[in-house]
Amino acid sequence: MVNKQELKAVITLFGDRQSDLAAVLHMAPTTLSNKINGKAFFSTKDIETIAERYNLSPTDIPRIFFTQQVAHKATEKRKKQQKSD
């Protein structure tokens, strides 16, 4: 899941609106909104473009795009796989 507050803060900090970022990503503003709100997923290319546009550090990217919920799901999946082995 995306940390939408963090992402929105970064967009605003750089003087952009969501519609500006949507244009950079070559997508409709509603598509970007769906991605920010967790109804769709950001592609690797989307994340790379956002990171470049807003000069995100290597620690910013996981904090914004890979929240604790994602880490928890990955851990649970690994536990299930280990049990079945």
C-alpha positions in Angstrom: 0.0 0.0 0.0 1.1 3.5 -0.7 1.5 5.9 2.2 -0.8 8.5 0.6 -0.1 11.2 3.1 3.6 11.1 2.4 3.1 11.0 -1.3 0.7 13.9 -1.3 3.1 15.9 0.9 5.9 15.3 -1.5 3.7 16.4 -4.4 2.7 19.6 -2.6 6.2 20.3 -1.4 7.4 20.5 -4.9 4.6 22.8 -5.9 2.7 20.2 -8.0 -0.9 19.1 -7.9 -2.0 15.5 -8.5 -3.0 16.5 -12.0 0.6 17.7 -12.7 2.0 14.4 -11.7 -0.7 12.5 -13.7 0.4 14.3 -16.8 4.1 13.5 -16.2 3.1 9.8 -15.7 1.0 9.9 -18.9 -2.2 8.8 -17.1 -5.6 10.3 -16.3 -5.9 12.1 -13.0 -8.5 9.5 -11.9 -6.0 6.7 -12.6 -3.4 8.4 -10.4 -6.0 9.0 -7.7 -6.9 5.3 -7.8 -3.2 4.4 -7.4 -2.7 6.8 -4.5 -5.8 5.5 -2.8 -4.8 1.8 -3.1 -7.4 0.9 -5.7 -4.7 0.2 -8.3 -0.9 -0.3 -8.1 2.0 1.9 -9.2 4.3 0.2 -11.7 8.0 0.1 -11.3 8.3 2.7 -14.0 5.7 5.0 -12.2 7.8 4.8 -9.0 11.0 5.5 -10.9 9.5 8.5 -12.6 8.1 9.9 -9.3 11.4 9.3 -7.5 13.3 11.1 -10.2 10.8 14.0 -10.4 10.8 14.6 -6.7 14.4 13.6 -6.0 13.4 10.9 -3.6 16.2 9.2 -1.7 16.6 5.4 -1.5 15.0 5.5 1.9 12.1 7.7 0.8 10.9 5.1 -1.8 10.1 2.2 0.5 8.7 4.6 3.1 6.2 6.0 0.6 5.5 3.0 -1.7 6.0 0.0 0.5 4.3 0.5 3.8 4.3 -1.8 6.8 1.2 -3.6 5.5 3.1 -4.7 2.4 6.0 -5.9 4.5 3.6 -7.8 6.8 1.9 -9.5 3.8 5.3 -10.6 2.5 6.3 -12.0 5.9 3.1 -13.9 6.2 3.5 -15.4 2.7 7.0 -16.5 3.5 5.8 -18.2 6.7 3.1 -20.1 4.8 5.6 -21.2 2.2 8.0 -22.4 5.0 5.2 -24.4 6.7 4.4 -26.2 3.4 8.0 -27.2 2.8 
